[in-house]
Amino acid sequence: MNSPEVKAFIRQHGALFWYIPEDKKEDISPDVLVEFVLNYGDMKAVKELFSVFGIQNVAEVFFTSINMSERRKGNYNELTLNYFTLLFNRNAHRNTN
């Protein structure tokens, strides 16, 4: 269940989740939220995501997703994958346990 802040963020940026039915958007998973904002959002949306969700949480979702399988990694476009891997490696501390 998403927090009220996350739901408000999703409503504000609903166009990013174009293929999800309106009545299901507020219930999207953190994986989908992070993937779509990083792939299709502008820098303002990315900054808002970091503010609402926390850069550490976004980084954890991102790295968990891309390390899960090559198919999941392929959901990110190449430039997005490279940019956010570098950004998170520099600015978010990963738990490597």
C-alpha positions in Angstrom: 0.0 0.0 0.0 1.4 3.3 -1.0 1.6 6.3 1.4 -0.7 9.3 0.8 2.4 11.3 -0.4 3.3 8.6 -2.9 -0.3 8.5 -4.1 -0.3 12.2 -4.6 2.9 12.0 -6.5 1.4 9.3 -8.8 -1.7 11.4 -9.4 0.4 14.5 -10.2 2.5 12.5 -12.7 -0.2 10.2 -14.0 0.7 10.6 -17.6 4.0 8.7 -17.0 1.9 5.6 -16.1 0.0 5.8 -19.4 -0.8 2.1 -19.8 -2.1 1.5 -16.2 -5.8 1.9 -15.8 -6.8 5.0 -13.8 -8.3 3.1 -10.9 -5.1 1.0 -10.5 -2.4 3.8 -10.7 -2.3 4.6 -7.0 -1.5 1.0 -6.2 1.5 0.5 -8.5 4.5 -1.2 -7.0 7.7 0.7 -6.1 9.5 -1.1 -9.0 7.0 0.3 -11.5 7.1 3.7 -9.9 10.8 4.0 -10.0 11.2 2.5 -13.5 8.7 4.8 -15.1 9.8 8.0 -13.4 13.5 7.3 -14.1 12.8 6.3 -17.7 10.2 8.8 -18.7 10.1 11.6 -16.2 11.8 14.9 -16.4 14.4 16.0 -13.9 11.7 17.8 -11.8 9.8 14.5 -11.5 13.0 12.6 -10.5 13.8 15.2 -7.8 10.2 15.0 -6.5 10.5 11.2 -6.4 13.7 11.5 -4.4 12.0 13.9 -2.0 8.9 11.7 -1.5 10.5 8.3 -1.6 14.0 9.1 -0.6 17.1 8.7 -2.8 18.2 5.7 -0.7 14.9 3.9 -1.3 14.9 4.8 -5.0 18.5 3.5 -5.3 17.6 0.2 -3.5 14.5 -0.4 -5.7 16.6 0.4 -8.8 19.5 -1.9 -8.0 17.2 -4.7 -6.8 15.3 -4.5 -10.0 18.2 -4.4 -12.4 20.0 -7.2 -10.6 16.9 -9.4 -10.6 17.2 -10.5 -14.3 18.4 -9.3 -17.6 14.8 -8.8 -18.7 14.2 -6.4 -15.8 17.5 -4.7 -16.5 16.3 -4.3 -20.1 13.2 -2.3 -18.9 15.5 0.7 -18.4 16.9 2.4 -21.5 20.6 2.3 -21.8 21.3 5.9 -21.0 19.0 5.9 -18.0 20.6 2.7 -16.7 24.1 4.2 -17.0 23.2 7.6 -15.6 21.4 6.4 -12.5 23.9 3.6 -11.8 26.6 6.3 -11.7 24.4 8.7 -9.7 23.3 6.2 -7.1 26.8 4.7 -6.7 28.1 8.2 -5.9 25.2 9.5 -3.8 23.4 6.6 -2.2 25.0 4.1 0.1 24.2 0.6 -0.9 23.8 -2.3 1.6 26.0 -5.0 0.1 25.1 -7.7 2.6 
